[in-house]
């Protein structure tokens, strides 16, 4: 099972990729939303993306989303399984939707 290692002053955290719902960037902090809570650390998405697998979509400069945790995409909003809603502009939503549809097709073995 792949893990994302986060090194903070308080300790080192090994987060299973399966428990990450999404990540949100605000200024220099990244907030990781997990199945059962959150954790914050200072960092940049380009530095952590190589440690994530193909189910993670960087659809906006402020969000990295675990596509396995998406329940529905509708009306410029992504609804996550932890009942969070992520709102996006029309262009960003369109790109995210395209990436999500391609991911689902590859995951199910279908060809678009």
N, CA, C and O atoms as a GROMACS GRO file, in nm:
protein
  448
    1UNK      N    1   0.084  -0.118   0.000
    1UNK     CA    2   0.000   0.000   0.000
    1UNK      C    3   0.089   0.124   0.000
    1UNK      O    4   0.174   0.141   0.088
    2UNK      N    5   0.068   0.212  -0.100
    2UNK     CA    6   0.148   0.333  -0.111
    2UNK      C    7   0.110   0.432  -0.002
    2UNK      O    8  -0.005   0.441   0.040
    3UNK      N    9   0.210   0.507   0.043
    3UNK     CA   10   0.188   0.606   0.148
    3UNK      C   11   0.252   0.739   0.108
    3UNK      O   12   0.350   0.743   0.034
    4UNK      N   13   0.193   0.847   0.158
    4UNK     CA   14   0.248   0.980   0.144
    4UNK      C   15   0.311   1.015   0.278
    4UNK      O   16   0.241   1.017   0.380
    5UNK      N   17   0.440   1.042   0.280
    5UNK     CA   18   0.511   1.073   0.403
    5UNK      C   19   0.516   1.224   0.421
    5UNK      O   20   0.562   1.296   0.332
    6UNK      N   21   0.469   1.271   0.536
    6UNK     CA   22   0.470   1.413   0.568
    6UNK      C   23   0.555   1.431   0.693
    6UNK      O   24   0.529   1.372   0.797
    7UNK      N   25   0.657   1.515   0.679
    7UNK     CA   26   0.751   1.540   0.788
    7UNK      C   27   0.721   1.678   0.848
    7UNK      O   28   0.742   1.780   0.783
    8UNK      N   29   0.673   1.679   0.972
    8UNK     CA   30   0.642   1.804   1.042
    8UNK      C   31   0.722   1.810   1.171
    8UNK      O   32   0.782   1.710   1.212
    9UNK      N   33   0.724   1.926   1.234
    9UNK     CA   34   0.794   1.940   1.362
    9UNK      C   35   0.736   1.844   1.466
    9UNK      O   36   0.810   1.787   1.547
   10UNK      N   37   0.605   1.826   1.464
   10UNK     CA   38   0.537   1.741   1.562
   10UNK      C   39   0.563   1.592   1.541
   10UNK      O   40   0.543   1.512   1.631
   11UNK      N   41   0.608   1.556   1.422
   11UNK     CA   42   0.634   1.415   1.393
   11UNK      C   43   0.625   1.386   1.245
   11UNK      O   44   0.602   1.474   1.163
   12UNK      N   45   0.645   1.260   1.214
   12UNK     CA   46   0.637   1.213   1.076
   12UNK      C   47   0.507   1.135   1.060
   12UNK      O   48   0.476   1.047   1.139
   13UNK      N   49   0.432   1.169   0.955
   13UNK     CA   50   0.304   1.105   0.929
   13UNK      C   51   0.315   1.023   0.801
   13UNK      O   52   0.366   1.071   0.700
   14UNK      N   53   0.267   0.900   0.805
   14UNK     CA   54   0.261   0.814   0.688
   14UNK      C   55   0.114   0.796   0.654
   14UNK      O   56   0.045   0.716   0.717
   15UNK      N   57   0.067   0.868   0.554
   15UNK     CA   58  -0.074   0.865   0.515
   15UNK      C   59  -0.095   0.768   0.400
   15UNK      O   60  -0.030   0.779   0.296
   16UNK      N   61  -0.184   0.674   0.419
   16UNK     CA   62  -0.220   0.582   0.311
   16UNK      C   63  -0.291   0.663   0.202
   16UNK      O   64  -0.378   0.746   0.232
   17UNK      N   65  -0.256   0.640   0.077
   17UNK     CA   66  -0.321   0.711  -0.033
   17UNK      C   67  -0.470   0.680  -0.038
   17UNK      O   68  -0.548   0.761  -0.086
   18UNK      N   69  -0.509   0.562   0.011
   18UNK     CA   70  -0.650   0.524   0.012
   18UNK      C   71  -0.734   0.611   0.104
   18UNK      O   72  -0.854   0.626   0.081
   19UNK      N   73  -0.674   0.668   0.209
   19UNK     CA   74  -0.753   0.748   0.302
   19UNK      C   75  -0.758   0.896   0.267
   19UNK      O   76  -0.830   0.973   0.332
   20UNK      N   77  -0.683   0.939   0.165
   20UNK     CA   78  -0.684   1.080   0.123
   20UNK      C   79  -0.805   1.103   0.033
   20UNK      O   80  -0.820   1.036  -0.069
   21UNK      N   81  -0.890   1.198   0.071
   21UNK     CA   82  -1.006   1.234  -0.009
   21UNK      C   83  -0.966   1.342  -0.109
   21UNK      O   84  -0.986   1.326  -0.229
   22UNK      N   85  -0.908   1.452  -0.059
   22UNK     CA   86  -0.852   1.555  -0.147
   22UNK      C   87  -0.759   1.644  -0.067
   22UNK      O   88  -0.753   1.636   0.056
   23UNK      N   89  -0.686   1.729  -0.139
   23UNK     CA   90  -0.594   1.824  -0.078
   23UNK      C   91  -0.627   1.963  -0.129
   23UNK      O   92  -0.662   1.982  -0.245
   24UNK      N   93  -0.615   2.059  -0.039
   24UNK     CA   94  -0.644   2.198  -0.072
   24UNK      C   95  -0.524   2.284  -0.037
   24UNK      O   96  -0.469   2.272   0.073
   25UNK      N   97  -0.484   2.370  -0.129
   25UNK     CA   98  -0.370   2.458  -0.106
   25UNK      C   99  -0.420   2.598  -0.077
   25UNK      O  100  -0.504   2.651  -0.149
   26UNK      N  101  -0.367   2.656   0.030
   26UNK     CA  102  -0.400   2.794   0.065
   26UNK      C  103  -0.269   2.862   0.104
   26UNK      O  104  -0.209   2.831   0.206
   27UNK      N  105  -0.227   2.956   0.020
   27UNK     CA  106  -0.097   3.021   0.035
   27UNK      C  107   0.013   2.915   0.036
   27UNK      O  108   0.029   2.844  -0.063
   28UNK      N  109   0.088   2.902   0.144
   28UNK     CA  110   0.197   2.804   0.148
   28UNK      C  111   0.159   2.675   0.219
   28UNK      O  112   0.241   2.584   0.228
   29UNK      N  113   0.036   2.665   0.268
   29UNK     CA  114  -0.008   2.546   0.341
   29UNK      C  115  -0.091   2.455   0.253
   29UNK      O  116  -0.168   2.500   0.168
   30UNK      N  117  -0.074   2.325   0.276
   30UNK     CA  118  -0.157   2.224   0.212
   30UNK      C  119  -0.236   2.156   0.323
   30UNK      O  120  -0.180   2.108   0.421
   31UNK      N  121  -0.367   2.152   0.305
   31UNK     CA  122  -0.455   2.083   0.400
   31UNK      C  123  -0.500   1.954   0.332
   31UNK      O  124  -0.558   1.956   0.224
   32UNK      N  125  -0.472   1.842   0.397
   32UNK     CA  126  -0.508   1.711   0.344
   32UNK      C  127  -0.634   1.665   0.416
   32UNK      O  128  -0.636   1.650   0.539
   33UNK      N  129  -0.741   1.643   0.339
   33UNK     CA  130  -0.867   1.594   0.394
   33UNK      C  131  -0.865   1.442   0.384
   33UNK      O  132  -0.855   1.384   0.276
   34UNK      N  133  -0.876   1.379   0.500
   34UNK     CA  134  -0.870   1.234   0.510
   34UNK      C  135  -1.010   1.180   0.538
   34UNK      O  136  -1.103   1.257   0.563
   35UNK      N  137  -1.025   1.049   0.533
   35UNK     CA  138  -1.154   0.987   0.567
   35UNK      C  139  -1.199   1.026   0.707
   35UNK      O  140  -1.318   1.036   0.733
   36UNK      N  141  -1.104   1.047   0.797
   36UNK     CA  142  -1.139   1.072   0.938
   36UNK      C  143  -1.070   1.194   0.998
   36UNK      O  144  -1.034   1.192   1.115
   37UNK      N  145  -1.051   1.299   0.920
   37UNK     CA  146  -0.991   1.421   0.974
   37UNK      C  147  -0.908   1.495   0.871
   37UNK      O  148  -0.919   1.469   0.751
   38UNK      N  149  -0.826   1.587   0.919
   38UNK     CA  150  -0.739   1.664   0.830
   38UNK      C  151  -0.600   1.677   0.892
   38UNK      O  152  -0.580   1.657   1.012
   39UNK      N  153  -0.505   1.709   0.807
   39UNK     CA  154  -0.370   1.740   0.851
   39UNK      C  155  -0.318   1.852   0.762
   39UNK      O  156  -0.344   1.853   0.642
   40UNK      N  157  -0.244   1.945   0.820
   40UNK     CA  158  -0.188   2.057   0.745
   40UNK      C  159  -0.037   2.054   0.752
   40UNK      O  160   0.022   2.012   0.851
   41UNK      N  161   0.024   2.099   0.643
   41UNK     CA  162   0.169   2.112   0.641
   41UNK      C  163   0.206   2.216   0.536
   41UNK      O  164   0.127   2.248   0.449
   42UNK      N  165   0.327   2.266   0.546
   42UNK     CA  166   0.378   2.360   0.448
   42UNK      C  167   0.435   2.282   0.331
   42UNK      O  168   0.512   2.188   0.350
   43UNK      N  169   0.398   2.320   0.211
   43UNK     CA  170   0.447   2.249   0.094
   43UNK      C  171   0.390   2.304  -0.035
   43UNK      O  172   0.315   2.401  -0.037
   44UNK      N  173   0.430   2.237  -0.143
   44UNK     CA  174   0.384   2.274  -0.278
   44UNK      C  175   0.335   2.147  -0.349
   44UNK      O  176   0.393   2.039  -0.332
   45UNK      N  177   0.230   2.161  -0.428
   45UNK     CA  178   0.177   2.046  -0.501
   45UNK      C  179   0.282   1.983  -0.594
   45UNK      O  180   0.291   1.861  -0.599
   46UNK      N  181   0.361   2.063  -0.668
   46UNK     CA  182   0.460   1.999  -0.756
   46UNK      C  183   0.559   1.909  -0.682
   46UNK      O  184   0.614   1.816  -0.740
   47UNK      N  185   0.581   1.936  -0.554
   47UNK     CA  186   0.674   1.854  -0.476
   47UNK      C  187   0.613   1.721  -0.431
   47UNK      O  188   0.685   1.624  -0.410
   48UNK      N  189   0.480   1.716  -0.416
   48UNK     CA  190   0.418   1.592  -0.368
   48UNK      C  191   0.353   1.509  -0.479
   48UNK      O  192   0.329   1.390  -0.459
   49UNK      N  193   0.325   1.569  -0.594
   49UNK     CA  194   0.259   1.496  -0.702
   49UNK      C  195   0.335   1.369  -0.744
   49UNK      O  196   0.271   1.269  -0.774
   50UNK      N  197   0.469   1.369  -0.748
   50UNK     CA  198   0.539   1.246  -0.787
   50UNK      C  199   0.515   1.128  -0.692
   50UNK      O  200   0.538   1.013  -0.729
   51UNK      N  201   0.470   1.155  -0.571
   51UNK     CA  202   0.447   1.050  -0.472
   51UNK      C  203   0.304   0.997  -0.473
   51UNK      O  204   0.270   0.906  -0.398
   52UNK      N  205   0.220   1.055  -0.558
   52UNK     CA  206   0.081   1.014  -0.571
   52UNK      C  207   0.066   0.928  -0.696
   52UNK      O  208   0.152   0.932  -0.784
   53UNK      N  209  -0.041   0.851  -0.704
   53UNK     CA  210  -0.062   0.768  -0.823
   53UNK      C  211  -0.166   0.831  -0.916
   53UNK      O  212  -0.210   0.944  -0.895
   54UNK      N  213  -0.206   0.755  -1.018
   54UNK     CA  214  -0.290   0.811  -1.126
   54UNK      C  215  -0.431   0.847  -1.084
   54UNK      O  216  -0.501   0.916  -1.158
   55UNK      N  217  -0.475   0.803  -0.968
   55UNK     CA  218  -0.610   0.837  -0.924
   55UNK      C  219  -0.620   0.980  -0.873
   55UNK      O  220  -0.731   1.030  -0.851
   56UNK      N  221  -0.506   1.048  -0.854
   56UNK     CA  222  -0.506   1.185  -0.806
   56UNK      C  223  -0.499   1.283  -0.922
   56UNK      O  224  -0.411   1.276  -1.007
   57UNK      N  225  -0.594   1.376  -0.922
   57UNK     CA  226  -0.608   1.474  -1.029
   57UNK      C  227  -0.578   1.613  -0.974
   57UNK      O  228  -0.641   1.657  -0.877
   58UNK      N  229  -0.483   1.680  -1.036
   58UNK     CA  230  -0.455   1.820  -1.003
   58UNK      C  231  -0.534   1.903  -1.104
   58UNK      O  232  -0.481   1.940  -1.209
   59UNK      N  233  -0.659   1.930  -1.072
   59UNK     CA  234  -0.748   1.994  -1.168
   59UNK      C  235  -0.750   2.145  -1.155
   59UNK      O  236  -0.808   2.215  -1.239
   60UNK      N  237  -0.689   2.196  -1.052
   60UNK     CA  238  -0.690   2.339  -1.023
   60UNK      C  239  -0.567   2.368  -0.939
   60UNK      O  240  -0.517   2.279  -0.871
   61UNK      N  241  -0.518   2.489  -0.944
   61UNK     CA  242  -0.396   2.518  -0.867
   61UNK      C  243  -0.418   2.506  -0.716
   61UNK      O  244  -0.322   2.502  -0.640
   62UNK      N  245  -0.544   2.501  -0.672
   62UNK     CA  246  -0.574   2.491  -0.529
   62UNK      C  247  -0.619   2.353  -0.484
   62UNK      O  248  -0.636   2.332  -0.364
   63UNK      N  249  -0.639   2.258  -0.577
   63UNK     CA  250  -0.694   2.128  -0.538
   63UNK      C  251  -0.623   2.012  -0.606
   63UNK      O  252  -0.589   2.018  -0.724
   64UNK      N  253  -0.603   1.906  -0.530
   64UNK     CA  254  -0.566   1.775  -0.583
   64UNK      C  255  -0.671   1.680  -0.527
   64UNK      O  256  -0.691   1.672  -0.406
   65UNK      N  257  -0.739   1.608  -0.617
   65UNK     CA  258  -0.855   1.528  -0.578
   65UNK      C  259  -0.830   1.380  -0.605
   65UNK      O  260  -0.776   1.343  -0.709
   66UNK      N  261  -0.869   1.297  -0.509
   66UNK     CA  262  -0.866   1.152  -0.526
   66UNK      C  263  -0.992   1.114  -0.604
   66UNK      O  264  -1.103   1.118  -0.550
   67UNK      N  265  -0.976   1.077  -0.730
   67UNK     CA  266  -1.092   1.050  -0.815
   67UNK      C  267  -1.173   0.930  -0.769
   67UNK      O  268  -1.290   0.918  -0.804
   68UNK      N  269  -1.113   0.840  -0.691
   68UNK     CA  270  -1.188   0.728  -0.637
   68UNK      C  271  -1.286   0.772  -0.528
   68UNK      O  272  -1.374   0.695  -0.490
   69UNK      N  273  -1.273   0.894  -0.479
   69UNK     CA  274  -1.359   0.945  -0.371
   69UNK      C  275  -1.468   1.038  -0.424
   69UNK      O  276  -1.546   1.093  -0.346
   70UNK      N  277  -1.474   1.057  -0.557
   70UNK     CA  278  -1.578   1.142  -0.616
   70UNK      C  279  -1.709   1.064  -0.622
   70UNK      O  280  -1.712   0.950  -0.668
   71UNK      N  281  -1.816   1.127  -0.574
   71UNK     CA  282  -1.948   1.065  -0.579
   71UNK      C  283  -2.021   1.110  -0.705
   71UNK      O  284  -2.078   1.028  -0.776
   72UNK      N  285  -2.018   1.241  -0.732
   72UNK     CA  286  -2.086   1.295  -0.850
   72UNK      C  287  -2.019   1.427  -0.890
   72UNK      O  288  -1.967   1.500  -0.806
   73UNK      N  289  -2.022   1.455  -1.019
   73UNK     CA  290  -1.978   1.585  -1.071
   73UNK      C  291  -2.098   1.645  -1.143
   73UNK      O  292  -2.154   1.584  -1.234
   74UNK      N  293  -2.137   1.765  -1.100
   74UNK     CA  294  -2.254   1.828  -1.159
   74UNK      C  295  -2.252   1.977  -1.133
   74UNK      O  296  -2.213   2.021  -1.025
   75UNK      N  297  -2.293   2.055  -1.232
   75UNK     CA  298  -2.311   2.200  -1.216
   75UNK      C  299  -2.188   2.269  -1.156
   75UNK      O  300  -2.198   2.342  -1.058
   76UNK      N  301  -2.071   2.245  -1.215
   76UNK     CA  302  -1.945   2.306  -1.171
   76UNK      C  303  -1.907   2.270  -1.028
   76UNK      O  304  -1.830   2.342  -0.965
   77UNK      N  305  -1.961   2.161  -0.976
   77UNK     CA  306  -1.933   2.118  -0.840
   77UNK      C  307  -1.894   1.971  -0.839
   77UNK      O  308  -1.953   1.888  -0.908
   78UNK      N  309  -1.793   1.940  -0.758
   78UNK     CA  310  -1.755   1.801  -0.737
   78UNK      C  311  -1.798   1.764  -0.595
   78UNK      O  312  -1.758   1.829  -0.499
   79UNK      N  313  -1.878   1.661  -0.584
   79UNK     CA  314  -1.926   1.613  -0.455
   79UNK      C  315  -1.840   1.494  -0.415
   79UNK      O  316  -1.832   1.395  -0.488
   80UNK      N  317  -1.777   1.503  -0.299
   80UNK     CA  318  -1.687   1.398  -0.250
   80UNK      C  319  -1.762   1.307  -0.153
   80UNK      O  320  -1.866   1.344  -0.100
   81UNK      N  321  -1.708   1.187  -0.130
   81UNK     CA  322  -1.777   1.091  -0.044
   81UNK      C  323  -1.778   1.131   0.103
   81UNK      O  324  -1.853   1.073   0.181
   82UNK      N  325  -1.695   1.229   0.143
   82UNK     CA  326  -1.699   1.276   0.282
   82UNK      C  327  -1.796   1.394   0.296
   82UNK      O  328  -1.789   1.468   0.395
   83UNK      N  329  -1.885   1.412   0.199
   83UNK     CA  330  -1.987   1.517   0.195
   83UNK      C  331  -1.932   1.657   0.173
   83UNK      O  332  -2.005   1.755   0.192
   84UNK      N  333  -1.807   1.669   0.132
   84UNK     CA  334  -1.748   1.798   0.096
   84UNK      C  335  -1.788   1.830  -0.048
   84UNK      O  336  -1.808   1.741  -0.130
   85UNK      N  337  -1.797   1.960  -0.077
   85UNK     CA  338  -1.825   2.007  -0.212
   85UNK      C  339  -1.711   2.097  -0.257
   85UNK      O  340  -1.666   2.184  -0.182
   86UNK      N  341  -1.665   2.075  -0.378
   86UNK     CA  342  -1.558   2.156  -0.434
   86UNK      C  343  -1.616   2.229  -0.556
   86UNK      O  344  -1.653   2.166  -0.655
   87UNK      N  345  -1.622   2.361  -0.547
   87UNK     CA  346  -1.676   2.443  -0.655
   87UNK      C  347  -1.563   2.487  -0.746
   87UNK      O  348  -1.452   2.516  -0.701
   88UNK      N  349  -1.592   2.491  -0.877
   88UNK     CA  350  -1.491   2.531  -0.975
   88UNK      C  351  -1.553   2.620  -1.080
   88UNK      O  352  -1.674   2.617  -1.103
   89UNK      N  353  -1.468   2.700  -1.143
   89UNK     CA  354  -1.511   2.779  -1.257
   89UNK      C  355  -1.545   2.688  -1.373
   89UNK      O  356  -1.510   2.570  -1.372
   90UNK      N  357  -1.613   2.741  -1.472
   90UNK     CA  358  -1.661   2.660  -1.584
   90UNK      C  359  -1.547   2.591  -1.660
   90UNK      O  360  -1.556   2.472  -1.690
   91UNK      N  361  -1.440   2.664  -1.692
   91UNK     CA  362  -1.329   2.606  -1.766
   91UNK      C  363  -1.257   2.498  -1.685
   91UNK      O  364  -1.226   2.391  -1.736
   92UNK      N  365  -1.229   2.528  -1.558
   92UNK     CA  366  -1.161   2.432  -1.471
   92UNK      C  367  -1.247   2.308  -1.453
   92UNK      O  368  -1.196   2.196  -1.456
   93UNK      N  369  -1.376   2.327  -1.434
   93UNK     CA  370  -1.468   2.214  -1.418
   93UNK      C  371  -1.470   2.127  -1.544
   93UNK      O  372  -1.471   2.005  -1.535
   94UNK      N  373  -1.471   2.191  -1.659
   94UNK     CA  374  -1.470   2.117  -1.785
   94UNK      C  375  -1.346   2.030  -1.800
   94UNK      O  376  -1.356   1.915  -1.843
   95UNK      N  377  -1.229   2.084  -1.764
   95UNK     CA  378  -1.105   2.006  -1.770
   95UNK      C  379  -1.110   1.890  -1.669
   95UNK      O  380  -1.070   1.778  -1.701
   96UNK      N  381  -1.158   1.918  -1.548
   96UNK     CA  382  -1.166   1.816  -1.444
   96UNK      C  383  -1.261   1.705  -1.487
   96UNK      O  384  -1.232   1.587  -1.466
   97UNK      N  385  -1.371   1.740  -1.544
   97UNK     CA  386  -1.470   1.640  -1.588
   97UNK      C  387  -1.410   1.550  -1.695
   97UNK      O  388  -1.430   1.428  -1.692
   98UNK      N  389  -1.338   1.608  -1.791
   98UNK     CA  390  -1.274   1.531  -1.897
   98UNK      C  391  -1.172   1.432  -1.839
   98UNK      O  392  -1.170   1.315  -1.878
   99UNK      N  393  -1.089   1.478  -1.746
   99UNK     CA  394  -0.989   1.392  -1.682
   99UNK      C  395  -1.059   1.278  -1.607
   99UNK      O  396  -1.015   1.164  -1.613
  100UNK      N  397  -1.168   1.310  -1.537
  100UNK     CA  398  -1.241   1.210  -1.458
  100UNK      C  399  -1.303   1.103  -1.549
  100UNK      O  400  -1.295   0.984  -1.519
  101UNK      N  401  -1.365   1.145  -1.660
  101UNK     CA  402  -1.427   1.050  -1.753
  101UNK      C  403  -1.320   0.958  -1.813
  101UNK      O  404  -1.343   0.837  -1.825
  102UNK      N  405  -1.204   1.013  -1.849
  102UNK     CA  406  -1.095   0.931  -1.903
  102UNK      C  407  -1.044   0.832  -1.798
  102UNK      O  408  -1.015   0.717  -1.829
  103UNK      N  409  -1.032   0.878  -1.674
  103UNK     CA  410  -0.987   0.790  -1.565
  103UNK      C  411  -1.085   0.674  -1.546
  103UNK      O  412  -1.043   0.559  -1.535
  104UNK      N  413  -1.214   0.703  -1.542
  104UNK     CA  414  -1.315   0.599  -1.524
  104UNK      C  415  -1.311   0.498  -1.640
  104UNK      O  416  -1.325   0.378  -1.618
  105UNK      N  417  -1.293   0.548  -1.763
  105UNK     CA  418  -1.288   0.460  -1.879
  105UNK      C  419  -1.167   0.367  -1.872
  105UNK      O  420  -1.179   0.248  -1.900
  106UNK      N  421  -1.052   0.421  -1.834
  106UNK     CA  422  -0.931   0.337  -1.821
  106UNK      C  423  -0.946   0.237  -1.707
  106UNK      O  424  -0.905   0.121  -1.718
  107UNK      N  425  -1.004   0.282  -1.598
  107UNK     CA  426  -1.020   0.196  -1.481
  107UNK      C  427  -1.114   0.080  -1.511
  107UNK      O  428  -1.092  -0.032  -1.463
  108UNK      N  429  -1.217   0.104  -1.590
  108UNK     CA  430  -1.314  -0.001  -1.621
  108UNK      C  431  -1.274  -0.081  -1.745
  108UNK      O  432  -1.340  -0.179  -1.780
  109UNK      N  433  -1.166  -0.039  -1.812
  109UNK     CA  434  -1.120  -0.110  -1.930
  109UNK      C  435  -1.191  -0.073  -2.057
  109UNK      O  436  -1.174  -0.138  -2.160
  110UNK      N  437  -1.271   0.033  -2.052
  110UNK     CA  438  -1.342   0.078  -2.172
  110UNK      C  439  -1.254   0.174  -2.251
  110UNK      O  440  -1.165   0.238  -2.195
  111UNK      N  441  -1.279   0.183  -2.378
  111UNK     CA  442  -1.208   0.277  -2.463
  111UNK      C  443  -1.306   0.382  -2.508
  111UNK      O  444  -1.417   0.351  -2.552
  112UNK      N  445  -1.265   0.508  -2.497
  112UNK     CA  446  -1.354   0.618  -2.539
  112UNK      C  447  -1.353   0.633  -2.689
  112UNK      O  448  -1.421   0.721  -2.742
   0.00000   0.00000   0.00000
